[in-house]
């Protein structure tokens, strides 16, 4: 393929502070201690009050305050002094226990906050048809309404996700004041990346799907302008057909590359990286790459579009891939996916990425290396960093499918996992990605049979990955600080000169 200058950035960690470090300060200690040199930034998953609500912090009662059990805004500013910090701005909804909505519960239409929240009536007025309701896209079974008593009057409140998450009316000046207040509180404490959670659902228009409408795009642009004025950028969190992701990427700062994980899994499952190669040909480079996150593995992002648009994978390939993941995980993912547990979509598979690959160290390291060599900002989920296994005990306790990949790590577990060869080699690869000068340059890719070759060059600096998905073998070849070139197999990654914390780069990075 032709060489293209790639938008890029150093690796970032994704972590819940309570589940990885115990607090924001504990998370900072990990980043500066055993993880030093591996990460340039961190996405601290919701740390607001409370961090342990109905949706693991994505339903904050107070979105502008740090839960005191995790720390303070001063602790956020402290981690921001050494690492770029991303925080969530939950654009679509607030907690039903928030002070503003509780005032609406007491006073109904007379509440000064009433206009801030959506009901069936505020969108559809006095008339709504069966076709109108059927057209609404909701990522869960049923209609997005919850019957509640507001000021003594029974109303249908718009709740896209859960009854505990009440949708905002973004048309209201009060809602905009609320959102900008959240953003300003974050940036004043050093946050430079806003992750716009559930932003695709923020606009509701009668007779439409109420998902990723032009009105939602306008909200994104307004949020983006506000962020830029305060020295921050925005990342959109949207699961959609790949062509829509490409279009959206042209108008925003950053998008997730959610197609990469299922395409990598398919490559190993079928010894077929051709669909991955086609995606590499067209994908946006202003992307954040992931293998797994706090949500499930978004298989649908590589699939057929809502109007039948061809996907990167055909429907039978998607079906075989989902079944393959269930087999590789020993059936554990099946128990956490679709109708088996609370889940966004039948084809959002809940499973750790390590278990999705059969807990095979070589497959997993190759998948991580491919992610690190694909243009964009690589983010590594804390469970994935430690090559974590499915947490069946937590799943059984909560009944929430995504909890299978949201383990609460003790300090002892972290210390033990950091000694595992697969984790040490993964950290070596992360330090290569964070420190080698070639990654400031341009990227090319070649797919030949079962082999994927990804190459970065910047002047005399070069780093190349060759990965064979059929044999799960691979090697990294790179220029070295002494001016030479060397090659390392998967087993030899720890011997790379960048592998140790604080290792020197070939020359200072700009």
SVG drawing of the C-alpha trace seen along z (x, -y; Angstrom):
<svg xmlns="http://www.w3.org/2000/svg" viewBox="-52 -29 78 54">
<polyline fill="none" stroke="black" stroke-width="0.4" points="0.0,0.0 1.0,-3.6 2.8,-5.2 0.5,-7.7 1.4,-10.0 -0.5,-8.6 -2.1,-10.4 -0.7,-8.7 0.0,-9.0 1.5,-7.0 -0.3,-4.1 -3.0,-4.8 -4.3,-2.7 -8.1,-2.2 -8.9,-1.5 -11.4,-1.8 -9.5,-3.4 -11.4,-1.2 -10.6,2.0 -7.0,1.3 -5.1,-0.5 -8.0,-1.0 -8.1,-4.8 -6.9,-7.5 -3.7,-7.9 -3.2,-4.1 -3.7,-4.1 -1.2,-6.9 1.3,-4.9 1.0,-1.9 1.5,-4.2 4.6,-5.7 5.9,-2.4 5.7,1.0 4.0,-0.5 6.5,-3.3 7.5,-3.9 4.6,-1.9 1.8,-4.5 1.6,-8.2 -1.9,-8.6 -4.8,-7.0 -8.6,-6.9 -9.9,-6.9 -13.3,-5.3 -16.1,-7.0 -14.8,-8.2 -17.7,-10.5 -20.2,-10.3 -21.0,-7.5 -18.6,-5.3 -20.5,-2.1 -24.1,-3.0 -26.4,-0.9 -24.1,-1.1 -20.6,-1.1 -20.3,-4.9 -22.1,-5.8 -25.1,-7.0 -23.5,-9.6 -25.6,-11.5 -23.1,-14.2 -21.0,-14.2 -18.9,-17.2 -17.5,-15.7 -15.0,-12.9 -16.3,-10.2 -14.4,-10.8 -13.8,-7.1 -11.5,-7.3 -9.9,-10.7 -10.2,-14.3 -9.9,-16.6 -6.4,-17.3 -5.6,-13.6 -6.8,-13.9 -4.6,-16.9 -1.7,-15.0 -2.0,-12.1 -2.5,-14.7 0.9,-16.2 2.6,-13.1 0.1,-11.4 -2.6,-12.7 -5.9,-12.1 -9.2,-11.1 -12.5,-11.3 -16.0,-10.5 -18.6,-13.2 -21.9,-11.3 -23.9,-13.4 -27.1,-11.5 -28.3,-11.0 -28.0,-11.6 -28.9,-9.5 -32.5,-9.4 -31.1,-10.1 -29.5,-13.4 -30.7,-16.5 -32.2,-18.1 -34.3,-15.0 -35.4,-14.4 -36.8,-17.9 -38.8,-17.0 -40.0,-13.9 -41.3,-16.1 -42.6,-19.0 -43.3,-17.7 -43.9,-20.3 -43.5,-23.1 -39.9,-22.2 -37.4,-24.6 -35.5,-21.6 -38.4,-20.0 -37.3,-21.2 -33.9,-19.5 -35.4,-15.9 -37.1,-14.1 -40.5,-12.3 -42.6,-10.7 -44.7,-13.9 -41.9,-16.3 -40.7,-14.6 -44.0,-13.4 -46.5,-15.9 -50.0,-14.6 -49.7,-12.0 -47.4,-9.1 -47.9,-6.2 -47.0,-2.6 -44.6,-3.2 -42.9,-6.1 -42.3,-3.8 -41.1,-0.9 -38.6,-3.1 -36.7,-4.0 -33.4,-2.3 -32.5,-1.1 -29.5,1.0 -31.6,3.1 -34.9,5.0 -38.1,3.0 -39.0,-0.7 -36.9,-3.4 -39.5,-4.6 -40.0,-4.1 -43.3,-5.0 -42.6,-7.4 -44.7,-9.6 -43.5,-13.2 -45.2,-15.7 -48.1,-13.3 -48.6,-12.8 -47.7,-9.5 -45.3,-10.2 -43.3,-8.1 -39.7,-9.2 -37.2,-8.6 -34.6,-6.1 -32.5,-4.8 -30.4,-2.5 -31.8,-1.8 -34.6,-3.2 -31.8,-4.7 -30.4,-6.7 -32.8,-9.6 -32.2,-11.1 -31.4,-14.8 -33.2,-17.2 -30.2,-18.6 -32.3,-21.4 -32.7,-22.9 -30.3,-25.6 -30.2,-24.0 -28.9,-20.7 -26.2,-22.6 -25.2,-24.5 -25.0,-21.2 -22.8,-19.6 -20.4,-22.5 -20.1,-22.7 -19.0,-19.0 -16.5,-19.6 -15.1,-22.8 -14.6,-21.0 -12.6,-18.3 -10.4,-20.6 -9.7,-22.8 -8.1,-19.6 -5.9,-18.8 -8.2,-16.5 -7.3,-17.0 -9.5,-14.3 -13.3,-14.1 -14.8,-10.8 -18.4,-11.5 -20.3,-8.5 -23.6,-7.5 -23.6,-10.7 -25.2,-8.9 -28.5,-8.8 -28.6,-12.4 -31.1,-13.7 -34.7,-12.6 -36.8,-13.4 -40.3,-11.9 -40.4,-9.4 -36.7,-8.6 -34.5,-6.0 -33.4,-8.7 -29.8,-7.4 -26.9,-9.4 -29.2,-12.0 -27.9,-15.2 -29.1,-16.9 -26.7,-14.7 -23.9,-15.6 -24.6,-19.3 -24.4,-18.6 -21.0,-16.9 -19.7,-19.9 -20.9,-22.3 -19.3,-20.1 -16.1,-19.9 -15.9,-23.7 -16.3,-24.2 -13.6,-21.5 -11.2,-23.2 -11.7,-26.6 -10.6,-25.0 -7.6,-23.1 -9.2,-19.6 -10.2,-17.2 -13.1,-14.9 -13.4,-11.1 -16.8,-9.8 -18.0,-6.5 -20.3,-5.1 -20.9,-1.5 -21.9,-1.7 -21.3,-0.4 -17.7,-0.9 -18.6,-3.4 -20.4,-5.6 -17.3,-5.6 -15.2,-6.7 -17.6,-9.5 -17.8,-10.6 -14.0,-10.6 -13.7,-13.4 -15.6,-15.8 -14.3,-15.0 -11.1,-14.8 -11.0,-11.1 -13.2,-8.0 -12.9,-4.5 -11.7,-1.7 -14.2,0.8 -13.9,2.9 -10.3,3.9 -11.1,6.4 -13.6,8.6 -11.4,8.5 -8.4,9.6 -10.5,12.4 -11.7,13.5 -8.2,13.5 -7.1,16.0 -10.4,18.0 -10.3,18.5 -6.6,17.9 -7.9,15.1 -6.5,11.6 -8.0,10.4 -10.9,8.5 -8.5,6.9 -6.4,5.8 -9.4,4.3 -10.2,2.3 -6.6,1.1 -7.0,-0.3 -9.8,-2.6 -9.9,-3.1 -9.4,-6.6 -6.1,-7.2 -7.5,-9.7 -8.7,-6.7 -8.3,-5.2 -7.6,-1.5 -8.7,1.2 -8.9,4.9 -11.3,4.9 -12.9,2.3 -15.3,2.0 -18.0,2.9 -18.2,6.1 -16.4,6.9 -18.4,5.1 -18.8,7.7 -21.5,5.7 -18.9,3.0 -17.6,5.3 -21.0,6.5 -23.8,5.6 -25.2,2.1 -28.8,1.2 -30.0,0.9 -28.2,4.0 -24.9,2.3 -22.2,5.0 -19.9,5.2 -16.3,6.0 -17.4,9.5 -20.4,11.3 -23.2,12.5 -22.2,16.2 -18.6,15.1 -20.0,13.1 -22.1,16.1 -19.1,18.4 -16.9,15.9 -19.4,15.5 -19.6,19.3 -15.8,19.6 -15.4,17.2 -17.9,19.1 -15.9,22.3 -12.5,20.7 -13.8,19.4 -15.1,22.8 -18.7,21.5 -18.2,18.8 -18.8,16.0 -22.1,17.6 -23.3,17.3 -22.6,13.5 -23.9,12.6 -27.2,11.8 -30.3,13.1 -28.2,14.8 -27.4,11.5 -28.0,7.8 -26.3,6.8 -26.3,4.1 -26.7,6.4 -26.8,10.0 -23.5,9.6 -21.7,7.6 -19.9,10.6 -18.9,10.3 -15.6,12.0 -12.0,11.0 -10.0,10.8 -7.5,13.3 -10.2,15.9 -11.7,15.0 -8.4,16.3 -8.5,19.4 -6.1,18.0 -3.3,18.6 -0.2,16.4 1.2,16.3 -2.2,15.4 -2.7,12.8 0.7,11.2 0.3,11.1 -3.1,9.5 -1.7,6.8 1.3,6.2 -1.0,5.7 -3.0,3.2 0.1,1.4 1.4,1.2 -2.0,0.0 -2.0,-3.8 -3.9,-5.7 -3.7,-5.9 -3.6,-2.4 -5.6,-2.0 -5.1,1.1 -7.8,2.1 -6.6,3.0 -7.9,6.5 -6.3,7.0 -3.0,5.5 -2.9,8.4 -4.2,11.0 -7.1,11.4 -9.5,14.4 -13.3,14.2 -14.6,13.3 -17.4,15.9 -17.8,15.2 -18.5,11.5 -20.9,12.4 -22.8,14.9 -23.0,12.3 -24.4,9.4 -26.0,11.1 -24.5,8.3 -22.8,9.7 -20.1,7.1 -19.0,7.8 -17.2,10.9 -14.5,8.5 -14.5,6.0 -12.5,7.8 -11.6,6.1 -7.8,6.6 -6.1,6.8 -2.6,5.5 -1.4,9.1 -3.1,10.1 -1.6,7.2 1.9,8.0 1.5,11.7 0.2,11.1 3.0,8.6 5.4,11.5 3.6,13.7 5.6,14.0 2.7,12.9 2.2,9.7 6.0,8.9 6.2,9.3 3.1,7.2 4.7,4.4 7.8,4.7 5.8,4.2 4.0,1.2 7.3,-0.4 8.5,0.2 5.4,-1.6 5.7,-4.4 9.4,-5.1 10.6,-4.1 11.1,-7.1 9.7,-5.3 6.2,-5.6 6.4,-9.4 6.5,-8.8 4.5,-7.0 2.9,-3.6 2.4,-1.0 0.8,2.4 0.8,5.5 -1.4,8.6 -0.1,11.7 -1.9,14.9 -2.0,15.5 0.8,12.9 0.2,9.3 3.2,7.0 3.0,3.5 5.9,1.1 6.7,-2.4 9.5,-4.6 10.6,-8.1 13.9,-9.0 16.4,-6.3 14.2,-4.9 12.2,-1.8 10.0,0.7 8.2,3.6 5.9,6.4 5.4,9.6 2.5,11.7 1.3,15.0 -2.3,15.5 -2.3,19.2 0.7,20.3 0.5,17.6 4.1,16.8 5.6,13.4 8.6,11.1 9.5,7.5 12.4,5.9 13.5,2.5 16.4,0.1 18.3,-0.1 19.8,-3.0 23.3,-2.0 22.4,-2.5 21.9,1.2 18.9,3.3 17.7,6.4 14.8,8.9 13.0,10.3 10.6,13.3 7.6,13.2 9.6,15.0 12.4,12.5 10.4,9.3 11.7,8.6 15.3,8.4 14.5,5.3 16.4,2.2 13.1,0.4 11.6,3.2 12.7,2.0 10.9,-0.9 12.7,-4.1 14.7,-2.7 16.2,-5.3 14.9,-6.0 17.1,-6.3 16.6,-10.1 14.2,-12.4 10.6,-12.2 9.0,-15.5"/>
</svg>
